[in-house]
Amino acid sequence: MFVFTLVTTSLIMVQAKKCLNDSPQITPEYHLIRKCQRSQLSVAAKANYTTLSSCKQFGLDKRALSLNFSPRNTNGRRWKTLEYTCEVLQCAETDSGLSLTKDVRYDYYSIYGNPMPTVNSTCVPTTGMFYLVAQRMNYTEAEKLCQNKSSVLAEISTEQRTDTLAQLLADEGEDSAYVSLKRSNSSNFITSNGDSLGCTSYRAWAPGHPKRGEKFDCVVITKHRTWRTVPCDESLAALCELKPSEPNRKRNLFRNVNN
């Protein structure tokens, strides 16, 4: 009985170690992208805050990808014509800056800076900016292509992400695409940030999946809101997720907006 208990405890400790946040995901930071500019993208929520840090925290709570914040004017006072000082936005501006307007009352902040999302990216509101690459490639090629776009293969380990990304596929007429889940040598599925799938409770496996055997080590998401295991050398589309980043101040961040 003592041996069994010891072994069981050991297994629990090993599993816990895999799920420890040794390399925690970095909380997105809102970076100043444009002063005296206000984005007209869809607003997730509005509030009145006197400090930028409070507005940023509000954005994180609402899973906003960007925000407009109104600092005090040159006299150190609040703008009298302003109803809300903090607007947190569902999406983020692309490098075209088409939704930005000149407004001296606001500054625009985004979690994406270098590179900016391009016009070819797709916003999944309050989730992230994604690139669906229809070009057919194997899993290794998909990983490298995403890296070249300063991205990673998309994370799908929650119901909200699976549902919204599946809808993205359906809207684009794609049946399935490679995502970050991949079977490791220990037979566990690992996400792009190194976490074991065993650390989460959500699953969306299609009937008959995950399939067993070395030939089915990679995972795709389908437009039917399910996951499937496939051979890693299968030629499929890829779903890349842009990584949050600090802006590069040495160049103009927007192609169509003057400094």
C-alpha positions as CSV (number, residue, x, y, z in Angstrom):
1,M,0.0,0.0,0.0
2,F,2.9,2.3,0.8
3,V,4.5,1.7,-2.5
4,F,1.3,2.3,-4.4
5,T,0.7,5.5,-2.6
6,L,4.3,6.7,-3.3
7,V,4.0,5.9,-7.0
8,T,0.6,7.6,-7.3
9,T,2.0,10.7,-5.5
10,S,4.9,10.7,-7.8
11,L,2.7,10.6,-10.9
12,I,0.6,13.5,-9.5
13,M,3.8,15.5,-8.9
14,V,5.0,14.9,-12.5
15,Q,1.7,15.9,-13.9
16,A,1.7,19.0,-11.7
17,K,5.2,19.9,-12.8
18,K,4.0,19.8,-16.5
19,C,1.2,22.2,-15.6
20,L,3.2,24.6,-13.5
21,N,3.4,28.1,-15.0
22,D,7.2,27.9,-15.2
23,S,7.1,29.9,-18.4
24,P,3.9,31.9,-17.9
25,Q,2.2,33.6,-20.9
26,I,3.1,37.2,-20.9
27,T,0.2,39.5,-20.1
28,P,-0.3,41.7,-23.2
29,E,0.8,45.3,-22.8
30,Y,-0.9,48.2,-24.5
31,H,1.8,50.3,-26.3
32,L,1.4,53.9,-27.4
33,I,1.0,53.7,-31.1
34,R,-0.3,57.2,-32.1
35,K,-0.8,60.4,-30.1
36,C,-3.8,62.6,-30.9
37,Q,-5.4,59.8,-32.8
38,R,-8.6,57.9,-32.1
39,S,-9.5,54.5,-33.5
40,Q,-13.0,54.1,-34.8
41,L,-13.0,50.3,-34.5
42,S,-15.8,48.6,-32.6
43,V,-15.8,49.4,-28.9
44,A,-16.0,46.5,-26.4
45,A,-16.6,48.8,-23.5
46,K,-16.3,52.4,-22.2
47,A,-15.5,53.9,-18.9
48,N,-14.1,57.0,-17.1
49,Y,-10.6,56.6,-15.6
50,T,-8.2,59.2,-14.6
51,T,-5.1,57.1,-15.1
52,L,-3.8,55.2,-18.1
53,S,-2.9,52.2,-16.0
54,S,-6.6,51.9,-14.9
55,C,-7.7,52.1,-18.5
56,K,-5.2,49.4,-19.5
57,Q,-6.4,47.1,-16.7
58,F,-10.0,47.7,-17.9
59,G,-8.8,46.7,-21.4
60,L,-7.3,43.5,-20.1
61,D,-10.5,42.7,-18.2
62,K,-12.5,43.1,-21.4
63,R,-9.9,41.2,-23.5
64,A,-9.5,44.3,-25.7
65,L,-6.9,44.2,-28.4
66,S,-6.4,48.0,-28.4
67,L,-7.8,51.2,-26.7
68,N,-8.3,54.9,-26.9
69,F,-7.3,56.9,-23.8
70,S,-7.8,60.6,-23.1
71,P,-4.9,62.1,-21.1
72,R,-5.3,65.5,-19.5
73,N,-5.0,68.5,-21.8
74,T,-2.2,71.0,-21.8
75,N,-3.8,72.8,-18.9
76,G,-3.8,69.6,-16.9
77,R,-7.6,69.3,-17.0
78,R,-10.0,66.9,-18.5
79,W,-11.7,67.7,-21.9
80,K,-15.1,69.2,-21.2
81,T,-16.6,67.7,-24.4
82,L,-15.6,64.1,-23.5
83,E,-18.1,61.6,-22.2
84,Y,-15.6,58.7,-21.7
85,T,-11.9,58.9,-21.1
86,C,-11.3,55.2,-21.9
87,E,-12.6,53.2,-24.9
88,V,-11.4,49.6,-25.1
89,L,-11.7,48.1,-28.6
90,Q,-12.5,44.6,-29.8
91,C,-9.9,44.6,-32.6
92,A,-6.6,46.5,-33.4
93,E,-5.6,48.7,-36.3
94,T,-3.8,47.1,-39.2
95,D,-0.8,48.8,-40.7
96,S,-3.1,50.7,-43.1
97,G,-4.5,52.7,-40.1
98,L,-7.7,53.2,-42.0
99,S,-9.9,53.5,-38.9
100,L,-7.7,56.2,-37.3
101,T,-9.0,59.8,-37.1
102,K,-7.2,62.9,-35.8
103,D,-8.5,63.7,-32.4
104,V,-6.4,65.7,-30.0
105,R,-8.4,64.4,-27.0
106,Y,-7.2,60.8,-27.4
107,D,-4.1,58.6,-27.8
108,Y,-4.3,55.2,-29.5
109,Y,-2.7,52.1,-27.8
110,S,-2.5,48.5,-29.1
111,I,-0.9,45.2,-28.0
112,Y,0.5,44.9,-31.6
113,G,3.4,47.1,-32.6
114,N,6.2,45.4,-34.5
115,P,5.1,44.2,-36.8
116,M,1.6,45.8,-37.0
117,P,-1.1,43.4,-38.3
118,T,-1.4,43.7,-42.0
119,V,-4.6,44.2,-44.1
120,N,-4.3,40.5,-44.9
121,S,-4.9,39.6,-41.2
122,T,-8.3,38.7,-39.7
123,C,-9.4,40.0,-36.4
124,V,-11.3,37.7,-34.2
125,P,-12.8,40.2,-31.7
126,T,-11.4,40.1,-28.2
127,T,-9.3,37.1,-29.2
128,G,-6.5,38.1,-31.5
129,M,-5.3,38.8,-35.0
130,F,-4.9,35.8,-37.3
131,Y,-3.5,34.9,-40.7
132,L,-5.3,32.0,-42.5
133,V,-2.8,30.7,-45.0
134,A,-4.6,28.7,-47.7
135,Q,-1.3,27.5,-49.3
136,R,-1.0,23.8,-48.7
137,M,2.0,22.7,-46.6
138,N,3.1,20.2,-43.9
139,Y,3.2,20.9,-40.2
140,T,6.8,21.9,-40.1
141,E,6.4,24.2,-43.1
142,A,3.3,25.7,-41.4
143,E,5.3,26.4,-38.2
144,K,8.1,28.2,-40.2
145,L,5.6,30.2,-42.2
146,C,4.0,31.5,-39.1
147,Q,7.4,32.4,-37.6
148,N,8.2,34.4,-40.7
149,K,5.0,36.4,-40.0
150,S,6.1,37.0,-36.4
151,S,3.3,34.6,-35.4
152,V,2.8,31.1,-34.0
153,L,0.3,28.4,-35.0
154,A,-3.0,29.4,-33.4
155,E,-3.9,28.3,-29.9
156,I,-7.3,26.5,-29.6
157,S,-7.4,25.1,-26.1
158,T,-10.6,26.9,-25.0
159,E,-14.2,26.6,-26.3
160,Q,-14.3,30.3,-27.2
161,R,-11.2,30.1,-29.3
162,T,-12.3,26.8,-31.0
163,D,-15.7,28.2,-31.9
164,T,-14.5,31.6,-33.2
165,L,-11.6,30.2,-35.2
166,A,-13.8,27.5,-36.7
167,Q,-16.1,30.2,-37.8
168,L,-13.1,32.0,-39.4
169,L,-12.4,28.8,-41.4
170,A,-16.1,28.6,-42.4
171,D,-16.2,32.2,-43.5
172,E,-13.1,31.7,-45.7
173,G,-14.3,28.5,-47.2
174,E,-11.7,26.3,-45.6
175,D,-12.5,22.9,-44.1
176,S,-9.5,22.6,-41.8
177,A,-6.1,24.1,-40.9
178,Y,-3.0,23.3,-38.8
179,V,-3.0,24.7,-35.3
180,S,-0.5,24.6,-32.4
181,L,-1.4,21.2,-30.8
182,K,1.1,18.4,-31.5
183,R,1.7,15.1,-29.9
184,S,5.0,14.9,-28.0
185,N,7.3,11.9,-27.5
186,S,5.5,11.2,-24.3
187,S,2.1,10.8,-26.2
188,N,0.8,14.0,-24.6
189,F,-0.4,16.8,-26.8
190,I,1.6,20.0,-26.3
191,T,0.5,23.6,-27.2
192,S,2.8,26.2,-28.9
193,N,3.8,27.7,-25.5
194,G,4.9,24.2,-24.2
195,D,1.8,23.5,-22.0
196,S,0.4,20.0,-21.9
197,L,-3.2,19.7,-23.1
198,G,-3.7,17.8,-19.8
199,C,-3.5,21.1,-18.0
200,T,-6.9,22.1,-19.4
201,S,-10.3,20.4,-19.3
202,Y,-11.7,21.5,-22.6
203,R,-11.7,19.0,-25.5
204,A,-13.3,19.3,-29.0
205,W,-12.1,16.0,-30.6
206,A,-14.1,14.8,-33.6
207,P,-15.6,11.3,-33.3
208,G,-12.8,8.7,-33.6
209,H,-10.1,11.3,-32.6
210,P,-7.4,11.6,-31.4
211,K,-6.2,8.7,-33.5
212,R,-3.5,6.4,-32.1
213,G,-0.1,5.8,-33.8
214,E,2.9,7.7,-34.9
215,K,1.4,8.9,-38.1
216,F,-1.3,11.0,-36.4
217,D,0.8,13.4,-34.2
218,C,-0.4,16.7,-35.5
219,V,-3.8,18.5,-35.0
220,V,-6.1,20.6,-37.2
221,I,-9.1,22.6,-36.3
222,T,-12.2,22.1,-38.6
223,K,-14.9,24.4,-39.6
224,H,-17.3,22.1,-37.7
225,R,-15.7,23.3,-34.3
226,T,-13.8,20.1,-33.8
227,W,-10.2,18.9,-33.6
228,R,-8.7,16.1,-35.7
229,T,-5.4,14.3,-35.6
230,V,-3.6,14.0,-39.0
231,P,-0.2,12.9,-40.3
232,C,2.3,15.8,-39.9
233,D,3.3,15.5,-43.6
234,E,-0.3,16.0,-44.8
235,S,-0.6,19.2,-47.0
236,L,-3.1,21.5,-45.4
237,A,-3.8,25.2,-44.7
238,A,-2.4,26.9,-41.6
239,L,-3.8,29.2,-39.0
240,C,-1.2,31.7,-37.6
241,E,-1.8,33.9,-34.6
242,L,0.1,37.2,-34.5
243,K,2.2,37.7,-31.3
244,P,1.8,40.9,-29.3
245,S,4.8,43.1,-29.5
246,E,6.3,46.5,-28.7
247,P,6.4,49.0,-31.6
248,N,9.5,49.9,-33.5
249,R,9.9,53.7,-33.1
250,K,12.4,54.0,-35.9
251,R,9.9,53.9,-38.7
252,N,6.3,55.0,-39.4
253,L,3.9,52.3,-38.1
254,F,1.2,53.0,-40.6
255,R,1.5,53.0,-44.4
256,N,-1.3,55.4,-45.1
257,V,-1.1,57.7,-42.1
258,N,1.2,60.8,-42.0
259,N,3.4,61.4,-39.1
